[in-house]
Amino acid sequence: MPRIYPTVRMAHTILQGDFLMYDKPMLGLEQAQDAITAILAEANKEPDRPLAVAIVDDTGSMISYGRMDRCREVPKRMAIRKAYTCALSGQDSKDYAERLAGQGRTVAEMGDPMLAAVQGGVVILHPGTGSIMGGIGVSGLAAEEDEDLAKIGLTAMNL
């Protein structure tokens, strides 16, 4: 029997009137804003410790962003980079950093200046399929605290 390549198979399927479609779960703005609201509500219990929060989709594109008053520039940028790293690597940023260190590599070797090998970001996975939906990055506190807050946001998404 001759081998039928996927493109041919798809074309054959379309010609028969059936359409092959891929179903991809995506984050919505409301979910992202729920996460940011939960994170900032917790963080505002200590308003003298400002931070920033970023939520991106699976491509690393921004969905929503929030920051507390008086948040400095570095945490603002790092929150975005942490979220981006989680979305593109499919891992929490701490795990990504540990993986690189275990390989004897640095984030600079990856060729993407947006990647950040530092704790404080969590990957957002679809609960049914495990597919990557995005990332949450928090920055401004100690790395462990940033990650704990990101996890609060993940819980608030009710995935």
N, CA and C atoms as an extended XYZ file, in Angstrom:
477
Properties=species:S:1:pos:R:3:atomname:S:1:resname:S:1:resid:I:1 pbc="F F F"
N         0.852       -1.177        0.000 N   MET     1
C         0.000        0.000        0.000 CA  MET     1
C         0.895        1.237        0.000 C   MET     1
N         0.634        2.220       -0.856 N   PRO     2
C         1.462        3.421       -0.901 CA  PRO     2
C         1.261        4.264        0.357 C   PRO     2
N         2.340        4.929        0.755 N   ARG     3
C         2.272        5.795        1.936 CA  ARG     3
C         1.520        7.077        1.579 C   ARG     3
N         0.597        7.466        2.418 N   ILE     4
C        -0.128        8.721        2.239 CA  ILE     4
C         0.414        9.694        3.270 C   ILE     4
N         0.961       10.801        2.822 N   TYR     5
C         1.523       11.794        3.728 CA  TYR     5
C         0.407       12.631        4.341 C   TYR     5
N         0.637       13.162        5.543 N   PRO     6
C        -0.420       13.915        6.229 CA  PRO     6
C        -1.059       15.015        5.392 C   PRO     6
N        -0.273       15.725        4.586 N   THR     7
C        -0.861       16.797        3.784 CA  THR     7
C        -1.822       16.235        2.748 C   THR     7
N        -1.463       15.100        2.197 N   VAL     8
C        -2.350       14.459        1.223 CA  VAL     8
C        -3.598       13.956        1.930 C   VAL     8
N        -3.393       13.349        3.073 N   ARG     9
C        -4.518       12.836        3.828 CA  ARG     9
C        -5.471       13.980        4.197 C   ARG     9
N        -4.921       15.101        4.598 N   MET    10
C        -5.755       16.245        4.950 CA  MET    10
C        -6.496       16.746        3.717 C   MET    10
N        -5.801       16.864        2.604 N   ALA    11
C        -6.443       17.324        1.370 CA  ALA    11
C        -7.550       16.360        0.970 C   ALA    11
N        -7.296       15.072        1.099 N   HIS    12
C        -8.299       14.071        0.772 CA  HIS    12
C        -9.520       14.245        1.683 C   HIS    12
N        -9.271       14.472        2.950 N   THR    13
C       -10.360       14.662        3.897 CA  THR    13
C       -11.173       15.895        3.541 C   THR    13
N       -10.505       16.978        3.194 N   ILE    14
C       -11.212       18.210        2.843 CA  ILE    14
C       -12.021       18.023        1.566 C   ILE    14
N       -11.456       17.315        0.594 N   LEU    15
C       -12.174       17.090       -0.654 CA  LEU    15
C       -13.444       16.280       -0.434 C   LEU    15
N       -13.461       15.447        0.576 N   GLN    16
C       -14.654       14.666        0.868 CA  GLN    16
C       -15.703       15.487        1.624 C   GLN    16
N       -15.356       16.706        1.985 N   GLY    17
C       -16.311       17.551        2.697 CA  GLY    17
C       -16.107       17.571        4.196 C   GLY    17
N       -15.185       16.775        4.693 N   ASP    18
C       -14.879       16.789        6.123 CA  ASP    18
C       -13.703       17.728        6.350 C   ASP    18
N       -13.730       18.419        7.445 N   PHE    19
C       -12.634       19.333        7.743 CA  PHE    19
C       -11.899       18.862        8.983 C   PHE    19
N       -10.607       18.783        8.862 N   LEU    20
C        -9.758       18.424        9.979 CA  LEU    20
C        -9.367       19.713       10.686 C   LEU    20
N        -9.792       19.852       11.922 N   MET    21
C        -9.468       21.056       12.677 CA  MET    21
C        -8.810       20.654       13.978 C   MET    21
N        -7.889       21.478       14.392 N   TYR    22
C        -7.237       21.270       15.666 CA  TYR    22
C        -7.907       22.166       16.689 C   TYR    22
N        -8.163       21.619       17.849 N   ASP    23
C        -8.801       22.364       18.918 CA  ASP    23
C        -7.726       22.745       19.923 C   ASP    23
N        -7.543       24.040       20.140 N   LYS    24
C        -6.480       24.526       21.006 CA  LYS    24
C        -7.088       25.338       22.145 C   LYS    24
N        -6.897       24.892       23.392 N   PRO    25
C        -7.402       25.690       24.508 CA  PRO    25
C        -6.613       26.982       24.640 C   PRO    25
N        -7.309       28.066       24.930 N   MET    26
C        -6.652       29.371       25.042 CA  MET    26
C        -7.123       30.084       26.303 C   MET    26
N        -6.240       30.901       26.848 N   LEU    27
C        -6.598       31.732       27.994 CA  LEU    27
C        -7.416       32.924       27.530 C   LEU    27
N        -8.368       33.304       28.337 N   GLY    28
C        -9.145       34.496       28.051 CA  GLY    28
C        -8.710       35.653       28.935 C   GLY    28
N        -9.069       36.842       28.539 N   LEU    29
C        -8.738       38.034       29.305 CA  LEU    29
C        -9.324       37.963       30.713 C   LEU    29
N       -10.539       37.463       30.831 N   GLU    30
C       -11.177       37.388       32.147 CA  GLU    30
C       -10.384       36.494       33.100 C   GLU    30
N        -9.910       35.347       32.619 N   GLN    31
C        -9.096       34.464       33.460 CA  GLN    31
C        -7.813       35.163       33.894 C   GLN    31
N        -7.177       35.845       32.957 N   ALA    32
C        -5.931       36.544       33.268 CA  ALA    32
C        -6.175       37.643       34.296 C   ALA    32
N        -7.245       38.381       34.131 N   GLN    33
C        -7.536       39.460       35.073 CA  GLN    33
C        -7.929       38.926       36.449 C   GLN    33
N        -8.610       37.777       36.484 N   ASP    34
C        -8.922       37.144       37.773 CA  ASP    34
C        -7.635       36.788       38.508 C   ASP    34
N        -6.672       36.269       37.777 N   ALA    35
C        -5.389       35.900       38.376 CA  ALA    35
C        -4.666       37.132       38.909 C   ALA    35
N        -4.610       38.179       38.114 N   ILE    36
C        -3.924       39.401       38.541 CA  ILE    36
C        -4.618       40.018       39.752 C   ILE    36
N        -5.935       40.020       39.748 N   THR    37
C        -6.685       40.557       40.887 CA  THR    37
C        -6.353       39.787       42.163 C   THR    37
N        -6.308       38.461       42.081 N   ALA    38
C        -6.001       37.633       43.252 CA  ALA    38
C        -4.576       37.877       43.745 C   ALA    38
N        -3.635       37.968       42.817 N   ILE    39
C        -2.236       38.199       43.189 CA  ILE    39
C        -2.078       39.564       43.849 C   ILE    39
N        -2.638       40.590       43.236 N   LEU    40
C        -2.494       41.938       43.788 CA  LEU    40
C        -3.241       42.097       45.116 C   LEU    40
N        -4.363       41.404       45.283 N   ALA    41
C        -5.086       41.455       46.560 CA  ALA    41
C        -4.209       40.893       47.677 C   ALA    41
N        -3.549       39.798       47.399 N   GLU    42
C        -2.642       39.206       48.395 CA  GLU    42
C        -1.437       40.108       48.630 C   GLU    42
N        -0.852       40.615       47.569 N   ALA    43
C         0.341       41.466       47.687 CA  ALA    43
C         0.034       42.776       48.399 C   ALA    43
N        -1.163       43.303       48.229 N   ASN    44
C        -1.530       44.580       48.854 CA  ASN    44
C        -1.711       44.485       50.364 C   ASN    44
N        -1.607       43.279       50.913 N   LYS    45
C        -1.594       43.136       52.370 CA  LYS    45
C        -0.316       43.745       52.944 C   LYS    45
N         0.694       43.871       52.085 N   GLU    46
C         1.956       44.524       52.445 CA  GLU    46
C         2.277       45.548       51.351 C   GLU    46
N         1.576       46.676       51.347 N   PRO    47
C         1.699       47.633       50.242 CA  PRO    47
C         3.070       48.292       50.110 C   PRO    47
N         3.898       48.182       51.137 N   ASP    48
C         5.231       48.772       51.063 CA  ASP    48
C         6.227       47.862       50.343 C   ASP    48
N         5.737       46.767       49.784 N   ARG    49
C         6.576       45.835       49.021 CA  ARG    49
C         5.986       45.686       47.616 C   ARG    49
N         6.162       46.673       46.757 N   PRO    50
C         5.514       46.665       45.439 CA  PRO    50
C         6.074       45.601       44.498 C   PRO    50
N         5.189       45.113       43.651 N   LEU    51
C         5.575       44.093       42.678 CA  LEU    51
C         4.797       44.277       41.383 C   LEU    51
N         5.180       43.476       40.400 N   ALA    52
C         4.517       43.489       39.091 CA  ALA    52
C         4.099       42.072       38.732 C   ALA    52
N         3.046       41.968       37.929 N   VAL    53
C         2.499       40.685       37.492 CA  VAL    53
C         2.245       40.743       35.993 C   VAL    53
N         2.637       39.689       35.293 N   ALA    54
C         2.363       39.593       33.853 CA  ALA    54
C         1.780       38.222       33.546 C   ALA    54
N         0.837       38.201       32.624 N   ILE    55
C         0.261       36.940       32.154 CA  ILE    55
C         0.306       36.950       30.640 C   ILE    55
N         0.884       35.870       30.092 N   VAL    56
C         1.051       35.749       28.644 CA  VAL    56
C         0.355       34.494       28.144 C   VAL    56
N         0.121       34.444       26.833 N   ASP    57
C        -0.452       33.244       26.223 CA  ASP    57
C         0.666       32.253       25.899 C   ASP    57
N         0.329       31.191       25.193 N   ASP    58
C         1.309       30.136       24.910 CA  ASP    58
C         2.424       30.573       23.965 C   ASP    58
N         2.283       31.696       23.311 N   THR    59
C         3.344       32.207       22.434 CA  THR    59
C         4.209       33.248       23.140 C   THR    59
N         3.862       33.566       24.383 N   GLY    60
C         4.595       34.580       25.128 CA  GLY    60
C         4.054       35.980       24.929 C   GLY    60
N         2.939       36.109       24.216 N   SER    61
C         2.335       37.427       23.992 CA  SER    61
C         1.495       37.836       25.202 C   SER    61
N         1.596       39.091       25.562 N   MET    62
C         0.919       39.615       26.747 CA  MET    62
C        -0.598       39.531       26.627 C   MET    62
N        -1.221       39.025       27.695 N   ILE    63
C        -2.677       39.061       27.817 CA  ILE    63
C        -3.067       40.160       28.798 C   ILE    63
N        -2.389       40.180       29.944 N   SER    64
C        -2.724       41.167       30.961 CA  SER    64
C        -1.505       41.450       31.831 C   SER    64
N        -1.494       42.647       32.402 N   TYR    65
C        -0.355       43.092       33.203 CA  TYR    65
C        -0.863       44.004       34.309 C   TYR    65
N        -0.234       43.910       35.463 N   GLY    66
C        -0.571       44.806       36.559 CA  GLY    66
C         0.647       45.051       37.425 C   GLY    66
N         0.672       46.202       38.051 N   ARG    67
C         1.773       46.502       38.965 CA  ARG    67
C         1.246       47.359       40.101 C   ARG    67
N         1.920       47.249       41.219 N   MET    68
C         1.564       48.068       42.366 CA  MET    68
C         2.222       49.436       42.224 C   MET    68
N         1.666       50.413       42.904 N   ASP    69
C         2.275       51.743       42.926 CA  ASP    69
C         3.698       51.641       43.465 C   ASP    69
N         4.570       52.455       42.924 N   ARG    70
C         5.975       52.541       43.307 CA  ARG    70
C         6.789       51.301       42.935 C   ARG    70
N         6.282       50.497       42.055 N   CYS    71
C         7.062       49.341       41.592 CA  CYS    71
C         8.190       49.845       40.689 C   CYS    71
N         9.380       49.382       40.947 N   ARG    72
C        10.540       49.819       40.163 CA  ARG    72
C        10.553       49.153       38.789 C   ARG    72
N        11.425       49.625       37.935 N   GLU    73
C        11.467       49.167       36.545 CA  GLU    73
C        11.919       47.716       36.399 C   GLU    73
N        12.908       47.288       37.166 N   VAL    74
C        13.412       45.914       37.018 CA  VAL    74
C        12.318       44.879       37.291 C   VAL    74
N        11.577       44.962       38.396 N   PRO    75
C        10.497       43.986       38.583 CA  PRO    75
C         9.439       44.025       37.481 C   PRO    75
N         9.150       45.212       36.957 N   LYS    76
C         8.176       45.306       35.861 CA  LYS    76
C         8.629       44.459       34.676 C   LYS    76
N         9.875       44.609       34.318 N   ARG    77
C        10.403       43.865       33.165 CA  ARG    77
C        10.564       42.382       33.467 C   ARG    77
N        11.011       42.074       34.683 N   MET    78
C        11.242       40.670       35.032 CA  MET    78
C         9.945       39.873       35.105 C   MET    78
N         8.861       40.477       35.540 N   ALA    79
C         7.581       39.767       35.572 CA  ALA    79
C         7.209       39.304       34.165 C   ALA    79
N         7.403       40.172       33.199 N   ILE    80
C         7.103       39.826       31.805 CA  ILE    80
C         8.021       38.706       31.327 C   ILE    80
N         9.304       38.812       31.626 N   ARG    81
C        10.266       37.797       31.179 CA  ARG    81
C        10.006       36.441       31.837 C   ARG    81
N         9.627       36.437       33.101 N   LYS    82
C         9.325       35.174       33.787 CA  LYS    82
C         8.111       34.498       33.150 C   LYS    82
N         7.059       35.263       32.904 N   ALA    83
C         5.860       34.702       32.277 CA  ALA    83
C         6.189       34.152       30.892 C   ALA    83
N         6.933       34.906       30.117 N   TYR    84
C         7.351       34.516       28.766 CA  TYR    84
C         8.139       33.206       28.808 C   TYR    84
N         9.074       33.111       29.740 N   THR    85
C         9.903       31.912       29.871 CA  THR    85
C         9.055       30.684       30.155 C   THR    85
N         8.092       30.823       31.048 N   CYS    86
C         7.222       29.693       31.385 CA  CYS    86
C         6.417       29.234       30.175 C   CYS    86
N         5.877       30.177       29.442 N   ALA    87
C         5.061       29.835       28.276 CA  ALA    87
C         5.884       29.138       27.206 C   ALA    87
N         7.075       29.637       26.939 N   LEU    88
C         7.877       29.059       25.863 CA  LEU    88
C         8.586       27.773       26.260 C   LEU    88
N         8.961       27.653       27.530 N   SER    89
C         9.667       26.443       27.968 CA  SER    89
C         8.710       25.350       28.418 C   SER    89
N         7.487       25.728       28.776 N   GLY    90
C         6.535       24.747       29.281 CA  GLY    90
C         6.848       24.302       30.698 C   GLY    90
N         7.618       25.120       31.408 N   GLN    91
C         8.025       24.793       32.776 CA  GLN    91
C         7.889       26.025       33.658 C   GLN    91
N         7.799       25.792       34.969 N   ASP    92
C         7.930       26.906       35.895 CA  ASP    92
C         9.336       27.466       35.731 C   ASP    92
N         9.506       28.755       35.968 N   SER    93
C        10.810       29.380       35.711 CA  SER    93
C        11.907       28.814       36.611 C   SER    93
N        11.566       28.393       37.812 N   LYS    94
C        12.557       27.762       38.700 CA  LYS    94
C        13.052       26.456       38.081 C   LYS    94
N        12.141       25.644       37.572 N   ASP    95
C        12.522       24.376       36.945 CA  ASP    95
C        13.357       24.610       35.693 C   ASP    95
N        13.018       25.633       34.943 N   TYR    96
C        13.793       25.980       33.750 CA  TYR    96
C        15.217       26.356       34.143 C   TYR    96
N        15.356       27.165       35.187 N   ALA    97
C        16.680       27.575       35.662 CA  ALA    97
C        17.487       26.362       36.118 C   ALA    97
N        16.839       25.453       36.834 N   GLU    98
C        17.527       24.251       37.315 CA  GLU    98
C        17.939       23.346       36.161 C   GLU    98
N        17.082       23.245       35.155 N   ARG    99
C        17.420       22.427       33.984 CA  ARG    99
C        18.643       22.980       33.273 C   ARG    99
N        18.672       24.285       33.053 N   LEU   100
C        19.839       24.898       32.408 CA  LEU   100
C        21.100       24.677       33.233 C   LEU   100
N        21.007       24.911       34.534 N   ALA   101
C        22.174       24.734       35.407 CA  ALA   101
C        22.656       23.289       35.371 C   ALA   101
N        21.727       22.344       35.359 N   GLY   102
C        22.077       20.924       35.294 CA  GLY   102
C        22.779       20.545       34.003 C   GLY   102
N        22.516       21.292       32.953 N   GLN   103
C        23.162       21.052       31.658 CA  GLN   103
C        24.448       21.859       31.517 C   GLN   103
N        24.763       22.659       32.540 N   GLY   104
C        25.945       23.511       32.467 CA  GLY   104
C        25.797       24.643       31.466 C   GLY   104
N        24.570       25.084       31.266 N   ARG   105
C        24.292       26.139       30.288 CA  ARG   105
C        23.766       27.378       30.988 C   ARG   105
N        23.789       28.479       30.267 N   THR   106
C        23.223       29.727       30.777 CA  THR   106
C        22.089       30.161       29.863 C   THR   106
N        21.251       31.024       30.378 N   VAL   107
C        20.127       31.518       29.590 CA  VAL   107
C        20.620       32.310       28.379 C   VAL   107
N        21.781       32.927       28.488 N   ALA   108
C        22.337       33.697       27.366 CA  ALA   108
C        22.594       32.809       26.153 C   ALA   108
N        22.895       31.540       26.377 N   GLU   109
C        23.162       30.611       25.275 CA  GLU   109
C        21.907       30.248       24.487 C   GLU   109
N        20.748       30.542       25.013 N   MET   110
C        19.501       30.169       24.355 CA  MET   110
C        19.159       31.095       23.195 C   MET   110
N        19.820       32.241       23.115 N   GLY   111
C        19.626       33.136       21.974 CA  GLY   111
C        18.359       33.963       22.009 C   GLY   111
N        17.704       34.016       23.156 N   ASP   112
C        16.480       34.800       23.282 CA  ASP   112
C        16.613       35.685       24.516 C   ASP   112
N        16.808       36.983       24.342 N   PRO   113
C        17.027       37.860       25.491 CA  PRO   113
C        15.817       38.005       26.415 C   PRO   113
N        14.675       37.512       26.003 N   MET   114
C        13.486       37.589       26.862 CA  MET   114
C        13.434       36.463       27.889 C   MET   114
N        14.192       35.385       27.684 N   LEU   115
C        14.170       34.269       28.626 CA  LEU   115
C        14.816       34.675       29.941 C   LEU   115
N        14.278       34.154       31.034 N   ALA   116
C        14.802       34.457       32.368 CA  ALA   116
C        14.897       33.167       33.173 C   ALA   116
N        16.080       32.864       33.647 N   ALA   117
C        16.296       31.661       34.450 CA  ALA   117
C        16.296       32.041       35.926 C   ALA   117
N        15.124       32.415       36.413 N   VAL   118
C        14.984       32.845       37.801 CA  VAL   118
C        13.582       32.481       38.293 C   VAL   118
N        13.479       32.099       39.533 N   GLN   119
C        12.214       31.686       40.131 CA  GLN   119
C        11.225       32.845       40.176 C   GLN   119
N         9.930       32.500       40.073 N   GLY   120
C         8.887       33.514       40.186 CA  GLY   120
C         7.851       33.441       39.089 C   GLY   120
N         7.977       32.448       38.213 N   GLY   121
C         6.999       32.265       37.149 CA  GLY   121
C         6.445       30.857       37.168 C   GLY   121
N         5.174       30.715       36.800 N   VAL   122
C         4.558       29.390       36.702 CA  VAL   122
C         3.919       29.227       35.330 C   VAL   122
N         4.028       28.024       34.810 N   VAL   123
C         3.424       27.708       33.521 CA  VAL   123
C         1.940       27.419       33.738 C   VAL   123
N         1.125       27.786       32.778 N   ILE   124
C        -0.308       27.513       32.829 CA  ILE   124
C        -0.579       26.371       31.864 C   ILE   124
N        -1.005       25.228       32.408 N   LEU   125
C        -1.276       24.040       31.604 CA  LEU   125
C        -2.767       23.738       31.604 C   LEU   125
N        -3.264       23.254       30.482 N   HIS   126
C        -4.660       22.837       30.400 CA  HIS   126
C        -4.826       21.602       31.285 C   HIS   126
N        -5.810       21.590       32.181 N   PRO   127
C        -5.943       20.468       33.111 CA  PRO   127
C        -6.271       19.133       32.450 C   PRO   127
N        -6.930       19.154       31.320 N   GLY   128
C        -7.304       17.912       30.659 CA  GLY   128
C        -6.242       17.359       29.737 C   GLY   128
N        -5.613       18.239       28.978 N   THR   129
C        -4.660       17.784       27.958 CA  THR   129
C        -3.207       18.001       28.338 C   THR   129
N        -2.963       18.879       29.299 N   GLY   130
C        -1.584       19.200       29.657 CA  GLY   130
C        -0.915       20.143       28.676 C   GLY   130
N        -1.667       20.658       27.711 N   SER   131
C        -1.071       21.573       26.737 CA  SER   131
C        -0.795       22.927       27.389 C   SER   131
N         0.236       23.583       26.895 N   ILE   132
C         0.644       24.874       27.438 CA  ILE   132
C        -0.355       25.945       27.011 C   ILE   132
N        -0.858       26.679       27.992 N   MET   133
C        -1.791       27.761       27.709 CA  MET   133
C        -1.161       29.134       27.921 C   MET   133
N        -0.062       29.183       28.684 N   GLY   134
C         0.582       30.459       28.940 CA  GLY   134
C         1.477       30.418       30.150 C   GLY   134
N         1.744       31.599       30.698 N   GLY   135
C         2.596       31.708       31.871 CA  GLY   135
C         2.216       32.909       32.712 C   GLY   135
N         2.509       32.805       34.009 N   ILE   136
C         2.306       33.902       34.950 CA  ILE   136
C         3.667       34.253       35.526 C   ILE   136
N         4.022       35.514       35.487 N   GLY   137
C         5.270       35.969       36.081 CA  GLY   137
C         5.007       37.019       37.137 C   GLY   137
N         5.678       36.880       38.276 N   VAL   138
C         5.582       37.853       39.359 CA  VAL   138
C         6.998       38.254       39.725 C   VAL   138
N         7.218       39.534       39.980 N   SER   139
C         8.550       39.993       40.363 CA  SER   139
C         8.454       41.205       41.275 C   SER   139
N         9.366       41.246       42.229 N   GLY   140
C         9.432       42.376       43.152 CA  GLY   140
C         9.739       41.965       44.575 C   GLY   140
N         9.463       40.709       44.911 N   LEU   141
C         9.729       40.194       46.249 CA  LEU   141
C        10.852       39.162       46.154 C   LEU   141
N        11.067       38.414       47.232 N   ALA   142
C        12.011       37.300       47.167 CA  ALA   142
C        11.475       36.287       46.159 C   ALA   142
N        12.365       35.570       45.503 N   ALA   143
C        11.974       34.652       44.430 CA  ALA   143
C        10.905       33.657       44.870 C   ALA   143
N        11.036       33.107       46.067 N   GLU   144
C        10.054       32.131       46.559 CA  GLU   144
C         8.684       32.779       46.739 C   GLU   144
N         8.682       34.016       47.228 N   GLU   145
C         7.422       34.739       47.409 CA  GLU   145
C         6.779       35.062       46.063 C   GLU   145
N         7.603       35.434       45.090 N   ASP   146
C         7.085       35.682       43.743 CA  ASP   146
C         6.373       34.438       43.221 C   ASP   146
N         7.012       33.283       43.377 N   GLU   147
C         6.419       32.036       42.884 CA  GLU   147
C         5.132       31.701       43.631 C   GLU   147
N         5.134       31.872       44.950 N   ASP   148
C         3.920       31.596       45.728 CA  ASP   148
C         2.751       32.462       45.249 C   ASP   148
N         3.022       33.717       44.964 N   LEU   149
C         1.970       34.608       44.465 CA  LEU   149
C         1.502       34.189       43.070 C   LEU   149
N         2.429       33.777       42.223 N   ALA   150
C         2.046       33.306       40.885 CA  ALA   150
C         1.118       32.097       40.995 C   ALA   150
N         1.383       31.228       41.959 N   LYS   151
C         0.526       30.047       42.164 CA  LYS   151
C        -0.866       30.450       42.652 C   LYS   151
N        -0.943       31.515       43.435 N   ILE   152
C        -2.256       32.041       43.846 CA  ILE   152
C        -3.038       32.482       42.608 C   ILE   152
N        -2.358       33.131       41.693 N   GLY   153
C        -2.999       33.544       40.448 CA  GLY   153
C        -3.471       32.367       39.622 C   GLY   153
N        -2.646       31.332       39.552 N   LEU   154
C        -3.014       30.131       38.801 CA  LEU   154
C        -4.279       29.507       39.386 C   LEU   154
N        -4.352       29.431       40.702 N   THR   155
C        -5.541       28.889       41.366 CA  THR   155
C        -6.777       29.738       41.058 C   THR   155
N        -6.603       31.049       41.031 N   ALA   156
C        -7.730       31.961       40.774 CA  ALA   156
C        -8.296       31.824       39.363 C   ALA   156
N        -7.538       31.240       38.455 N   MET   157
C        -8.020       31.062       37.074 CA  MET   157
C        -9.094       29.987       36.966 C   MET   157
N        -9.183       29.125       37.967 N   ASN   158
C       -10.190       28.053       37.979 CA  ASN   158
C       -10.159       27.203       36.716 C   ASN   158
N        -8.984       26.776       36.332 N   LEU   159
C        -8.865       25.931       35.134 CA  LEU   159
C        -9.301       24.516       35.422 C   LEU   159
